[in-house]
Amino acid sequence: MNAPTRINSALSVRGQFPAIVGWHYLDSAATAQKPQAVIDAITQAYSRDYATVHRGVYERSASMTASYEAAREAASNLIGGQPNELVFTRGATEAINLVARSLPKEGRNRVLLSQLEHHSNIVPWQLAGYEIDAVPLTPDGQIDLDAAEAMLTERHRVVAFAHVSNVLGSVLDARRAAEIAHSKGALLLLDGCQAVPRVPVDVAAIGAHFYAFSAHKLYGPTGIGCLWGRAELLQALPPWQGGGAMIEKVTFAETTFLDPPARFEAGTPHIVGAVGLHAAVNWVEKLSLDAIHAHECALVAETRAALSRMPGVTLYGPEDSAGIVSFNVDGVHPHDTATILDDAGVAVRAGHHCAQPLMRWLGVEATARASFAAHSDSSDIAALVRGIEQVKRIFSA
């Protein structure tokens, strides 16, 4: 077997991340560190350019409104959509809640999920009164689409899957998932939180109906995310929240509402968050998602090869996972593993990763998870391996 290619260049961007100097940050699946370009854009928006949007007639307000709407255009273009199809939310969690609470069931009260879903793609459907059917996984942790096809009925209003698993890194065949949903007249919603920072996405080519993602996993700020929905579907949805900015006319007798996406953006939005998201999109597009994906795939291959040579280390998920490697050290709780790694200057996530049904499917309470980004390189992997060796020494003593 050939030795895996060692990745040292990190796409030549490691120096653009001031927060990781002297630190091996392997928790990008939880939240991505921010390149200087994004930090600068946010600083400028607050210090030189700040004003409210959609309300002021003065020049700076008009300029900030233009920046806010330019961010919408950039975020929609990133995934192959149109600006009028993209709603700004607080994150993917709110985006999924919006659909679950607003979408008319039309006599179809079931939703088809999978065993690997994040809680944010389970709980909203429960709260909205849907009955859930969960698709099993293949032995290597992929959503079993053959099983999904067999399970789907005319009673299912929605098929809602993670595009990339936040625990296993497994990549959904999204186009086939769409075809399965279409075959029974169901709608396909994809949780794109882990996909959008890692792989090229084209919602039109996929055939999706809704797509949700968060800025902070895409090297942007927290507190802002996106719901993309087909224009005709958004137009048919009622408002989810009420307030300013989303109304056409208000009297004490009745209120009429603006067309989407404004209809779903009640109140003063996260203006600077949108500016930061735009900067993050520009930064990612300059590198290209194809290059980022290839880079992270090489890192995953190197990591899996290194950890598979270590006795007593169990790996989860497929060999070709996208940027994520989950593992456990035999006889060691993942929290202990992560604590010892932290002492070694390595940051990994440990726990159930908001995916408790998946943990039960894996037969464990929790895992440790290393997740990569554009700035990651072989030094991070070497530090991870040294840290795990220290874990093994401590617990074998």
N, C-alpha and C positions, 0 to 999 in steps of 0.2 A: 504493500500500500504506500503510495506516495505521501510524503509529508505535506501537511496543509500549507498553503501560502501564508506567510506572515504579513500582517498588515501594519505598516509603520507610518505611512503617510497621513492616515486619517483624512484623506481627501484634502490635505494641506489646510485644514481649518481648525485644528485643535487650539491654536493660539488665539482664535477669535472668541474663545469662551473664557472670560475672566474668572468665573466661579469654580473652574475645575483645576486651576493651577495647583500642582502637588497633590492631586486627588484622583483616584480611580473611580469615576462615577459610572456605575452600571445599573442605574435605575431609571432609564429614559422611558420605559413603558409606563411608569407611574407619572412622571412629569419630565419634560426635556429641559435641560439647561438652555440659557439664552445666549445667542451670539451677540457680539457688540453692536452689530447693525440694528438688532431689535431693541436693545437697551437704549441706543442713541435715538431711535425713532420715538420711543416712549418719552424719553427725557425732553426731546424737542417739543413733542405734542403738549406736554404739561407746562413747559417753561416759556415757550415762545409763541405757540400757535393756539393755545387752548381757548375754546369758546363752546357754547352749546350748539346743537345741530337742529335743523328743520324748523327753527323758530325765529332766529334773529334776522333782521334785514341788513345789519351792519356787515362790513366786508369780512371781518374775521370769522363771524358765524357762517357766512356763505362759504368761505374757504374751508372751514372745518367740516361743513356738510358735504362738500365735494370730496374731501378726504375720506369721510365715513362711507360714502357711497362708492368711492373707488375701491375701498377695502371689500365691499360686498361683491363688486365685479371681479376682483382678483380671486377671492375665495371661491366664487362660483366657477370661474374659468379653470381653476386648479383641478376640479373634479368633473369638468365637461358639462357644466350646467349654465344657466342664464341668470343674470342678476335678479330678475323678478321672481326667481324660484328659490332664492336663498334668504332664510330668516336668521337673524342674529339671535342667539340665546345665551344663557349663562354657561352652557357647555352641552355635551352630548346627552347628559342625564336629563336636562330640561327639554332638549329636543325630542327625546323619546317619550317623555311624559306628555309633551304637547300633542303628539300624534295619538298616543293611547287615550288621552282624555277628550280629544276633539273629534276623532274619527267616528262617524256614524257606523254602528255595527251592521246595519241593514239586514238584520235577522241572522247574522253570522257571528256567534259569540265566542269563537275559539281562536287561539293564536298558536302557531307552530314555532317553537323555539328549539334550542339544542342543549345538550348536556354541558357545553362549555361556555355558556353565556355569562357575562358579567351581571351582577345583581341589578345594574341600571337597565338591563334589557330583560329583566324578569319582574321585578317589583312593580314598575309602572303598569304593566298589563294586569297584574293581580288587583291593584288599586282601582283600575278602570273596569273591573268586573268581567274580564275575559277568563275563560277556561283554557288552561295551558296543556299542550301536548309537547313532550320533550323528545327530540330525535336523538338516538344513540350515536356513539362515536365509533369510528374504525379503531382497530387495535393501536394504531400509531397516533391517534388523537385528532383525526379529521372528522368533520361533520359527515355522517353517513347519508349521502344524498339519495342513494337507492332506498334506504329506509324512509327518508323524508318523502319521497315520491309515493311510497306505499301508504304512508300515514295521512297524507293531505286529503281533505275532503271538501265538499262544498260548504261545510259549516265553518271552515277556517276563513276568517276575514283577512288575517295578516300572517305572513311568514317573516320572522324577525331573527336574523342571524348576525353573528360577529363576522366581519370580513376577514379579520385576523384575530386569533385568540390572544388575549392578554396574558395567558399563562403558558400556553404551549407554542405560540407563534405559528400555528397551523393556518394556512391560507385557504380560504373558501373558494371553490369554483363558483364564483358569483353569477356568471352567465347561466350556468346550469340551474342554480338555485332560482334565478328569475324565470327560466322556462318552466320549472316545476310549479312555481307559484301561479304563473299565467295559465297553466293547464287547468286549474280549478277556479280561475277568476279571483284568486287571492292577491293581495298587495305584498310587495317585497320591501321591507325596511332593513337596511344594513347599518350596523354599528361599525363605523369606520375609524374609531379612535386610534387603533393600532395600525390601520392600513394607510391612512392618508400621509403620515410622516415617512412611510417606508416603501410604498409601491405606487406606481401610476394608477390613477382611478379615472374611469370614464363612465359616469352614471348612465349616459344614453346608450353606450355600447353594451353595458351590463343589462340594461332593461329594468333597472330598479325604479321603485316608486318614491321611496324616501331614503335619505342618506344622512347620517348624523356623525359629527366629529367635533373635537375640542381643540382650541388653539394651543393650549399649554403643552400638548404632546407633539405639536408641530413647531416647536422652538419659539412659540409666541407666549403671550401673557395668560395668566389664569383669569377666570371669570367671564370668558367669552367663548362661544362655540357657534356651530352652524347646523341648521336643519335645511337640507335641500329637499324640495318636493316638486313633483311635476306640477306645472302651473295650474292645470285644470283641477287637480286634487286640492291644492292650497286654496283655490278660489271657492271650493265647495265646503271648506272647513269653517266652522264658526270661530269667533275669537275665543282664546283660552283665558286671557286676563284682560281686565278693563282699566282704562286710565287715559292719560294724555297721549297725544301723538298718533293714536290708532283710530281716531274718530273722524267721521265726516261731519256729523251734526249731532248736538246734544240738546235735548230738552228734558224737563222732568217727566215727560210722558214717554219718550222713547229716544233711542240713540241709533244712528246709522254709522257704519264703519267703512274705513278705507279698504282698498284692494290689498291683497298680499303684495309684498311681505309686511307692509306697515301695520296691517291688521293684527299681527302677532307680536308687535314690538311696543307694548304699552310702557309709558313712562320714559324718563331720560335714559338713553342707552349707555352702554359701556363704550363711550366715544374713543377714549385713548386705547382701550383694548382692541377696537377695530383697527386703529392705526398700527398697533403692534402686530396684530395678525397679518396685516398687509405687508409689513416689513418682513415677517417670517416667511410668508408665501414667496416674496421676491427672493429671499435668501435661498430657500429650497429650490426654486426654479432655476436660479443661477447655477447651482450645483447639478441639478437634474435628479429626479427621483429614480431614474434608471441607475445612475451612478451610486446614489445612496443605497439602493437595494442591493446592488452587486457588492458593495463594500460591506454591508451588514451580513450578507450571506456568507462571504468569506470569513468574517469574524465568527459567525456561528459554527462554520465547519471547523475552524481552528479550535474553538472552545470545546465542541463536542468531542473532537479527537483527543484533546488533552485530558478532559475529564473521564472519558471512557477508558483511559489507560490507568486510572486511579482506582485501586481496589476499594470496595465499600462505598462507591458513589453511584447513585441511581439517576439516570437521565430520563426525562419525560418529553413526549411530543415527537414529531417527525424529524428526520434528519435534515430536511430542507426548510426548517422553520424560518420565519421572517424576523430576524433581529432579536429573538428571545430564546433563552435556554433556562429551563427550570430543572432543578436537581435537588437531591437530598443526600446527606451523608449518613450512612447506616448508624443507628443508635444515637443520633444527635438531633435535637429539635432544631428546626430551621431558624428559630429566633436566636438560639445559641450560636449557630453557624454564622448568622448575620452579625451578631455582636462581636465575635472574634475577628471576622473580616473587617469590621469597622475599625477595630484596633490596629489592623494592618493597612488602613487607609483605603479600603475598598468598600464602596456602597452598593449593596444589593437589597432587594426587597425580600421579606420573609413573611409568610402568613398564608391566608386562603385567597388573597388577591381579589376579594369581592367576587369569588366564584366558588361558593361552598358546594353546590351540586357537582361541580367538576372535581373537587377534592374527594367527594364521596365516590365518584366514578373511578378515580385514581387509587382509592383505597388508602388515603393518607389524610392527616388533619391539615397539613400545610406543606408548602415547598419553599425552597429558596429560589430566587429568580434573578438571573443576570440578563440585562437588556442593553442593547447597544444603540449607538447614534452615529451621526456623521463624524463626530470628533473622536470616537473610540479607536483604539489601536491595539497592537499586540502587547504593549506594556501593560494594558489593563488586564489582559488574559493572563499574562505571567504573574501579575500581582494576585489575581484571583486564585490561581493554582497554588502559589506559595501560601496564601491564606487558608485554603482548604487543607493543605498539608499540616499547617499549624493546628487546625481544628482536630484533625485525626490524631496528632501527637497529644494534645491536651486530653482528649477523651479516651485514649488508649493507656494513659498513664495510671 
